Amino acid sequence: MSEDKPWTTRDDEGGVLIRLRAQPGASRNQIITGPDGTLKIKITAAAVAGAANRALIKFLSKVLSVPKSSIALRSGETMRDKVVFVQGVSADQVDRCLVESQKSKVKSRKSKVNGGQIPKSDARC
């Protein structure tokens, strides 16, 4: 583990697996590193009828600049400890985005560059 990323990500077939701990019912959506080094994602949605899982996927989609359809829960659907699969990215890309999101608030990706939208390849963190 590096000092910049104490959590666990690993490349898997066509994407990345991320181990994380979700905290539903938080005051705001936020990514932090817990005292034990786990990746902790605070979500404002309550853990009722899958709302927190949907909000988690939506938030990760924004942080990682990938479509929601590229993110799936592999395990932990009804638990705080989860394994999430993100398709079409590398572990390095995910790690960079997660580190960056802890340093600053996640903002909308609607900014313009050179008179047009940011190219998809450049939009990721």
Summary of the structure (lengths in Angstrom):
residues: 125
radius of gyration: 14.2
end to end distance: 21.0
largest distance: 44.7
contacts: 336
relative contact order: 0.19
helix: 27%
strand: 30%
